[in-house]
Amino acid sequence: MSFFIRHRFGGQDRDPAVEVFPALLDELAYGDPEHPEVALVDDTGLALSVFASELVVLQNVETNVPGARHLRCADRDHVLRLLIALANQRYAELEAEAWTPGYG
């Protein structure tokens, strides 16, 4: 399975090492309301979007099943674990989170 990351200002990288994920989150430190998020998307369409506002959204951008879910997460290490779980297809770890329906 493959994935790509989407940088805050639109660039993408396919299958980077998980060691780049902290730098990806660092991009959120720069205030820009037009580009509020970074994301990781796998080949199934499952996407984890991380916003500068500490909002994290999980959704399948291909099927929208089961629909968008969100959580508020100020803990950077927690967000990194979520990104790594998706990159490594550990879907059960993602599903175990306390997601709330919708975009928050």
N, C-alpha and C positions, 0 to 999 in steps of 0.2 A: 504494500500500500504506500502511496505517495501523498505528499501534502505540499502546500506552499504557504508562505507567510506574505501578508500584505502590509507594507510599511505605511506609516502615517500619511506620507505625501504621495502615495500611489505606486511606488515601486513594489516589485514582487521577487521573491527568491523561492526556487523549488528545492525541496528536501535539504534545507540547511541543517547543520549540526545543532542540537539543542543548546549548545553553548552560546549561540547568538540570541537566544530568547531574552536574556537580561537586557541586551542592547536594544532589542525591539521594544521592550517596555520603557526603556529610557527615552524613547522618542515621544512618549506621552508627557514628558516634563515641560515641553515647549508649548506654550499657549497658542492654540490656533483653533478657533471655533468651527472653521470650515472643514477641518480634518481632525475629528475628535477621537479617532480609534485606530488600532492596529488589529490584525486578525490572523488566525491560522485556519486554513480550510483543507480538509482531506479529500481524497478522490471520491468518497461517497457523497460529498456535498456538505458534510457536517462542519459547521463553522463556529469558532469561538472568537467573539469580538470583545476586545478589551478597550474600554473608554477611559479618557483622562479623568472622568468624574467618578471613577472606581466602580462603574457598572460593568458587569460581564454578561454577555448574551450568548446563549448556545442555541443554534437552530440549524436545520438542514436547509441550505439555500437552494437545493435542487428540488426537494419534495415538500418542504415545509411541514413535514410530519415528524414529531407530534406537534409542531408549532414552536414559536420562539419561547424561550424560558430565560430568566435572568436571576442574578444575585448581585448583591453589593459586596464588594471584596476590597478592603483597604490593605490587606496583607499581601505584599508583593510575592512572598514565597508561596503562598497559596495559589496565586494566579500562575506563577511559574509551574507549579505542580499540575495545574489544569492544562496548560499548554503542552507540557511533556506527556501527559496522559493521552491527549488527543493525537499528538504526533506519533505515539507508540501504539495507537489503537486500543488503548485500555478504556474501552467504553464503559465498563462497569464502574470504574472510578468516577467518571463524569456523572453517571446516572445516580450515584450515591450522594451527590451534593443536594443541598436544600434549595433547589430551583423553584422559582415562582413563575407562573405562566405570564407571558407577555414580554414586552420590551422594557418594562420598568419605567 
